[in-house]
């Protein structure tokens, strides 16, 4: 229980920052036979709600209209930690650094064009921040041609494992092993863990407590 508590993201702001950075989430709805249906979606978190655009028809749309209770999940693998970091032979020592957020809430299909255009503009700002498009207004035909799914969270919980579960010496040892393994994600992982790579050493510059 103590470890689980240390893996929980306690800062709502950190959760929101993570949601704003990630591009793919998964919405879970209940189909007519009572089975969960999970669909990967682009999304934006704005005004304390998740917004997604969709075709106007489809199973997930019908599921939400029939039963508004939904789940939404976002995760990111930060770094795979091979078993030999901890043991030369024990494969069970393999691990992963990660961040994840799980939302339970109620889904609706937005009907007001003002809210739909707001959501579409927020999606564009997230995925195309460099601009190069005309801002969407409520009277544009495209607003009526797409469906906007809105999920209002009832609960929003985050978990993360980026080294904060280890004491400082073990954390530094892990950072050194990640640096020496030199995966394609190693430098970014070290930054997330709170380390700065210098010419001669790894220096912890930030305590990774969320």
N, C-alpha and C positions, 0 to 999 in steps of 0.2 A: 504493500500500500504506500510505503514511503517513496519508493521509486516511481510509482505511478503519479504521485503528487508532483514530483520533480519534473515529470515529462509534460505536465499540463501547462498550456499557454494561459497565463493569468491576465495578460494585458489585452483588452479588447482592441486597442490601437494596433498592436502587433498582428492580431488576427486580420484586421481591416487592411493593413499594409500587405499582408500575404495575399489576401483576396485580390487586391488591386494589381499585383504583379503576375498572378497566374492566369493562363489563357484558357485552360480546359477544366471544366467541372463536370460532375455527373449527377443528373437528377434521377431520383427513384420515385416511381409512382406505382400504384396497384392496378393491375389489369382486371378485366371483367371476371377472370377465373381465380382471382385472389393472389396471383403471383406478382412479385416485384418486377418491374421493368426498369432497367437502368440504361440511360442514354447519355453519351458524352456531348457537352454543349459548350459553345462560347457563352460568356456571361459577363455581367458587370455588377458590382455592388455599389449601390447609390441610394441615398435616403433610407438607409437601414433595411434595404431589401435587395434580393437577387433578381436581376432582369435578364431574360434570354429572348432571342427572336426565333421564330419557328415558321414552318409552313402552317397555313390556316387549318389544315386537316392532318390528322395523324393519330396514332394510338395514344401517345402521351397526352395529347390535347383532350381526347375523350376520357382518359383515365382521370385527369385532374378535374374535369367537369363533373365526373361521377363521384370522385372521392378526393377532396382537396388536401388530404394529409400526404405530404411528400418528404423525401429526404434529399439532401444535396451534399456532395462530398468533393473536396479538392485535396490533392496531395502532391507532394514533390519529393522525389528521391534526391537527397543531397549527395550522398557518397556511399557506395558499397564498401564494406570493410571485410576483406578476405579473412578466412579463418586463420591463416598463418600469421596474422598480426598478433594473435593470442596464443596459438598452439601450432606446433609443426605437423600435427597429425589429426587433430580433432575438428572435423568439419562442422560440428554444431556451434563452434565459436564464431562462425560467419555472422555478420550483423549489418545493419544499414543505419545511416544517419538520415533523418527525414523531417518533414513538416507536414501536418495534415489538419484539416478542419472538417468537422461533420456538423451539418445543420439539420434540425427537424423543424418543420413549419407547415404553413398552409399555402397552397398554390392557387392562383387565380389567373384567368385570361383577361388581360387589360382591355377595356372597351373604350375608354376615353382617349381621343386622338391627341390631346395635350400630353397625357402621360406616356402614350406610345411614342410620340416624337421625342420626348425627353429621354426615354430609355434608348431609342435608336441613336440619338446624338451622343449619349454617354458611352454606348458601345463603340461608336466610331472614334471618340476621343481616346478610348482605351487602346483600341487595336490599330488605329492609324493616327498617332499623335502628331505626325508631321503635317497633317492637314491635306490639302489637295482635293477637297470636295466641298460641295454646297451644303450648308447646314439644313437639316431636315425640318420642315415646318408641318404643323398639323393638317394643312390642307393639301399636302402632296399626295398623289395617288398611291405611292409606295406604302404610306401609313396604313391604308386599308388592305393592302395586298399581303401583309405579313401579320402573324399573331405574335403577341408579346406575352410571355409567361412571367409572372411575378411570384416570387416566393418570399413570404414574410416569416423570418425566423421566430420560432418559439424558444428554441435552445440553439446555442452556437458554441461548440466546444472545439478547442484546438489542442494538438499534441505536437511536441517537437523533441527531437534527440539530436543535438548538435555539439555534444560534449559536456553539457552542464550537469550530466548525471555522474561525472567523474570528478575526483579531486584534481587539484591543479597539476600535480606531477604526472598523473595518468593522462590528463588531457594534453599536456605538452608532449608526452611520449606518443600518443595517438597522432597528434598533429605532425610530428616528425616522420612517422611511418607513412602518413598520407602524402606528405611532401616528397618523400623518397620514391614512393610508388609512381608518382607523377602521372596520374590519370588525366583525362581531358578536363575533368571538373575539379582537380585538386586545388588550384589556386583560389577558385571561387569558394570552395568548401572551407578552406582555411580562413578566408575573410569572414564568412558566416560564423565560424567558430570563435572569432575574435582575435585571430592572429594576423600579424603583419610579417611579410617575408622581407628580410633585409639581405644584404650581400653576404653576411657571415652567419646569420642566425634566424630563428623564428622567435618573434616577440609577441607575447599576448598584450594586446592594447585595449581590449574590451572584455568585460565579463558577460558571457552569453546567458543572461537571465531574462526571460520574457514573462 
